[in-house]
Amino acid sequence: MTYEIALDALGDPTRRLVFDRLRAGPHSVAELSKGLPVSRPAVSQHLKILKQAGLVTDTAEGARRVYRVDRDGLAALRAWLDRFWDEALDAYQAEIQKQLDERKST
């Protein structure tokens, strides 16, 4: 999956709430629905989108499905975010080197 798909999936506030709840551990739709301002079928639809984006997985446990964060699915998003950090560190290193070179020449 690409980072764009993950960002799109997490762009919805309700999906972010559902995803945040899954960070604490696996949950069924019924457990995830408690306290949310949407119905169980709506939570199921949000989970479907998160699953299509590769952010969650599910397993059957009896008559219910249990969802959990798919850490592998976060890899593309993390790699994209890490590029910002790498670029910032490279720019910082270049600035420090520039200042050191200026001091040496004076």
C-alpha positions in Angstrom: 0.0 0.0 0.0 1.1 3.6 -0.6 1.2 6.3 2.0 -1.5 8.2 0.1 -4.0 5.4 0.7 -3.2 5.3 4.4 -3.5 9.1 4.7 -6.8 9.1 2.9 -8.1 6.3 5.2 -7.0 8.2 8.3 -8.4 11.5 7.0 -11.8 10.7 8.5 -12.1 11.7 12.2 -14.2 8.6 13.1 -11.7 6.3 11.4 -8.9 7.9 13.4 -10.9 7.2 16.6 -11.4 3.6 15.6 -7.7 3.2 14.6 -6.6 4.9 17.9 -8.7 2.4 19.9 -7.0 -0.5 18.0 -3.6 0.8 19.1 -4.4 -0.4 22.6 -5.0 -3.9 21.3 -7.4 -6.1 19.4 -11.1 -5.4 19.5 -14.4 -6.6 18.0 -16.7 -4.3 16.2 -19.0 -4.3 19.3 -16.2 -3.3 21.5 -15.0 -0.6 19.2 -18.5 0.8 18.8 -19.0 1.5 22.5 -19.0 5.3 23.1 -18.6 6.2 19.4 -21.1 8.5 17.9 -21.8 6.1 15.0 -23.6 2.7 14.7 -21.9 -0.7 14.6 -22.6 -1.0 10.9 -20.8 2.4 10.4 -17.9 1.2 12.5 -17.8 -2.0 10.3 -17.6 0.3 7.2 -14.8 2.3 8.7 -12.9 -0.9 9.5 -13.4 -2.1 5.9 -11.7 1.1 4.6 -8.9 0.8 7.2 -8.4 -2.8 6.1 -8.4 -1.9 2.4 -5.7 0.7 3.2 -3.6 -2.1 4.9 -3.8 -0.4 8.3 -5.8 -3.2 10.1 -6.2 -6.9 9.9 -9.0 -9.1 11.2 -9.4 -12.7 12.3 -12.5 -14.8 13.0 -13.0 -15.7 16.6 -16.2 -17.7 16.8 -19.0 -15.7 15.4 -17.2 -12.4 15.6 -14.3 -10.7 13.8 -11.5 -9.2 15.9 -9.5 -6.3 14.4 -6.0 -5.2 15.2 -3.5 -2.7 13.8 -1.4 -4.1 11.0 2.1 -2.8 11.8 3.4 -3.9 8.4 0.7 -1.7 6.8 2.1 1.3 8.5 5.5 0.8 6.8 4.7 2.9 3.7 3.3 5.8 5.8 6.3 5.6 8.2 8.8 5.6 5.3 7.1 8.7 3.9 7.2 10.5 7.2 10.8 9.5 7.8 11.8 11.2 4.6 10.8 14.5 6.2 13.0 13.8 9.2 15.9 12.7 6.9 15.6 15.9 4.9 15.5 18.0 8.1 18.6 16.3 9.5 20.4 16.7 6.1 19.6 20.4 6.1 20.7 20.8 9.7 24.0 19.0 8.9 24.6 21.2 5.8 24.0 24.4 7.9 26.4 23.3 10.6 29.0 22.4 8.0 28.5 25.8 6.4 29.0 27.6 9.7 32.1 25.6 10.5 33.5 26.4 7.0 32.8 30.1 7.5 34.6 30.1 10.9 37.6 28.3 9.4 37.9 30.9 6.6 37.8 33.9 9.0 
